[in-house]
């Protein structure tokens, strides 16, 4: 197995802009969401900064932060 490549360092004198890092996503109880694997769902519980409990119909899943595959509708 190989290790993933380390991120490139940005020099302070570089004429190129630093890449924009998106802020953390925040979900509230009642938000309708979509997940890449589970589909449409509704947030039924939130552990601030840790996880969100989402009802996807036939199953309830605990989605861990940073919620890479989940977006708010």
Protein Blocks (a to p, Z undefined) as FASTA:
>chain_A
ZZddddddddfkbcbdcddddddddddehiacddfklopaddfbdcehiaccddehjacc
ddddehlmbccZZ
